[in-house]
Amino acid sequence: MLKTTKRIAVMGGTFNPIHYAHLLSAEQVRVGLGYDKILFIPSARPPHKVADTDIIEPEHRYQMVRLAIAENTHFEVSRIELERAGPSYTIETLKVLQEFYGEATELAWIIGADSLIEYKVWKDFDEVLARCIMIATTRPNYDLNRVPLAVRKRVTTFPITGVDISATAIRERIRKGLSIRYLVPETVETYIQRYRLYQ
């Protein structure tokens, strides 16, 4: 019997900057859960980080994602949130994706365990859970027991290889003049240096 349903997992985030932990998580979800494609969506204006002055312009973050995923034919990046005005709410993005891909496509949304713990700040979180499969990748030092059981039952948890890399630490290393080699792809490192980002 021919497989007709396309399965796409979305990885949203600020990607400030994108790093190897993002890429490793995405690839492990794709292979481990059998998705056809991972769609990276840089958040243009993350509503829960409006006061964060450390987030650089969306276009820079989009370009770094584009460079980081260039060699993986199963990865794709979308400008959907860059081209939409207003806060970058997941539920609004999800509605647009469902309309674009149609009912024949199964959509999943990948989040880190830390984001799931903060589920109460999400706009229309219940509707997000009703519209897609939510995949929470387990990360070191985050206890999912802090999330109510009723929420955990509606989420697919997926353990990934523990790579403790954070964008916050990368930005701090750049400010201190320290190397970020092997934390981000070489193309991303070159882009950061070219535009003197995070200095």
Protein Blocks (a to p, Z undefined) as FASTA:
>chain_A
ZZfbdcddddedjklacdfklmmmmmmmmmmnopabdcddddfblfklmmmmkbccfklm
mmmmmmmmmmpmkbccdfklmmpgcjddfklmmmmmmmmnommbccdddddfklmmmmmm
pghklmmmmmpccdddddehiafklpcfklmmmpccdddddddddfklmmmmmmnopafe
hkacfklmmmmmmnopaZZ
